[in-house]
Amino acid sequence: MNIKLLGIAAGRGGAKSGAEDGPFALRQHGLVERLAADGADIEDLGDIPGVYETRFARGFPASMNFLPNILQVNRHTHACVLGTRRKSPGAFLLVIGGDHSLAIGVLAGLSDSCARLGLIWIDAHPDFNTPRSTPSGNIHGMSLAVACGLAHPSLRGIADRDPLVAKEDVVLLGCRDIDVGEKRALESSRMSLMMADQWRANGITDTLVQVARSLSQRCDHVHLSLDIDVLDPRYVPGTGTPVADGLTPDELRSALAALASEQLVHSAEIVEYNPKLDENGRTAAVTIDLITALV
Ligand SMILES: [Mn+2]
């Protein structure tokens, strides 16, 4: 498979620092060599820098921490993703993060380069807050809302398209921690959502393959956004917002391998690996295993 690997060192979307070092750390742990050893034809596009400031920007709403920084990263990401898609439409775009705010720029670039985007969002959190509903002001908890045309106009102005994806073309899987405002917004949007326990009861692999098949029937590009906190923190201590009772690496790895064997997704991002919080590279090893299964 022809893979374009793009690191996005986004680190201002969450409360804890360290996610910006994720792409560098995954490369240090041998990600590129591992993919090449599996026979992938891989071009490493390098990293987009993700942290431009050291302090909270003044003059911006407290409900959107580091907004100028995050806008800059996502504008850069949008241009890079759009350019890569136009130059190499047949290649698999593999994005490594970085915190989940980077999804805004990735989805902006994908949306501007396809006719109809499909999105599978695998995450312990739906990231469906708006500046009005957010309890923390952290933009990594708003990325999906932005993509669906909610949230602040500035975050929605990056792509030509708004919303970046139609709500009926989004499926959320693996959620375990939903804020009150998110719950209300998800219900009124009639978003398709499966909590982690439901997903397991319905079969992790079968469900994921069915979801991807149905999206690929109506969308010309299907993207997977994978937040590693969907896994149980016992296996991935190196992530900023852990939630108990998650999936095991084996469950997710099998499901991703099934997706890959049918080539049902055309791009993916794997986010929220934080090397500062990792224990002896355990989380990096699991993350690299998942990425390898996916491509
Ligand atoms: Mn997330």
Boltz pocket constraint, residues with backbone or C-beta under 6 A from the ligand:
constraints:
  - pocket:
      binder: B
      contacts: [[A, 100], [A, 123], [A, 125], [A, 127], [A, 140], [A, 227]]
      max_distance: 6.0
